[in-house]
Amino acid sequence: MPRATFGKDRRLLKASEYKEVFDNNSVRVAHPKYLILAKPNGTSVSRLGLVVGKKNVPTAVGRNQVKRIVRETFRNSLLPVALDIIFLARKDADKLPSFEMTSLLQQSWVRLSARLNADSNKGSSNNGGLKTNA
């Protein structure tokens, strides 16, 4: 069962942590209203960073609602690997109804997991780039 809190250990806090994910993301999940960037972090816990700008979501109520939904779906998701994840809100992300945003994000966490599994299977099937005589 996923951990039901969202403490500091589950968040990206420093600019350098955000920069690392922006520069070296290995998995992306895109939607017209948001973008999710992720990279394995080598720890035991996944961490989430939120970027919900005033330019894309003009009202504070809208920004807070988007962040609340993202945090809730992240807390309830089961990710196969510990990741550093950035959620980037795009224009009018707050215009989606709550139930639709929740549903889309749940699907996005599943897509993220599937892409990670596909990447790990692809990496293990080619023996890390080593040639073998079979």
Secondary structure in CASP SS format (residue, H / E / C, confidence):
PFRMAT SS
TARGET T0000
AUTHOR 0000-0000-0000
METHOD secondary structure of the structure
MODEL  1
M C 1.00
P C 1.00
R C 1.00
A C 1.00
T C 1.00
F C 1.00
G C 1.00
K H 1.00
D H 1.00
R H 1.00
R E 1.00
L C 1.00
L C 1.00
K C 1.00
A H 1.00
S H 1.00
E H 1.00
Y H 1.00
K H 1.00
E H 1.00
V H 1.00
F H 1.00
D H 1.00
N H 1.00
N C 1.00
S C 1.00
V E 1.00
R E 1.00
V E 1.00
A E 1.00
H E 1.00
P C 1.00
K C 1.00
Y E 1.00
L E 1.00
I E 1.00
L E 1.00
A E 1.00
K E 1.00
P E 1.00
N C 1.00
G C 1.00
T C 1.00
S C 1.00
V C 1.00
S C 1.00
R E 1.00
L E 1.00
G E 1.00
L E 1.00
V E 1.00
V C 1.00
G C 1.00
K C 1.00
K C 1.00
N C 1.00
V C 1.00
P C 1.00
T C 1.00
A H 1.00
V H 1.00
G H 1.00
R H 1.00
N H 1.00
Q H 1.00
V H 1.00
K H 1.00
R H 1.00
I H 1.00
V H 1.00
R H 1.00
E H 1.00
T H 1.00
F H 1.00
R H 1.00
N C 1.00
S C 1.00
L C 1.00
L C 1.00
P C 1.00
V C 1.00
A C 1.00
L E 1.00
D E 1.00
I E 1.00
I E 1.00
F E 1.00
L E 1.00
A E 1.00
R C 1.00
K C 1.00
D C 1.00
A H 1.00
D H 1.00
K H 1.00
L C 1.00
P C 1.00
S H 1.00
F H 1.00
E H 1.00
M H 1.00
T H 1.00
S H 1.00
L H 1.00
L H 1.00
Q H 1.00
Q H 1.00
S H 1.00
W H 1.00
V H 1.00
R H 1.00
L H 1.00
S H 1.00
A H 1.00
R H 1.00
L H 1.00
N H 1.00
A H 1.00
D H 1.00
S H 1.00
N H 1.00
K H 1.00
G H 1.00
S H 1.00
S H 1.00
N C 1.00
N H 1.00
G H 1.00
G H 1.00
L C 1.00
K C 1.00
T C 1.00
N C 1.00
A C 1.00
END
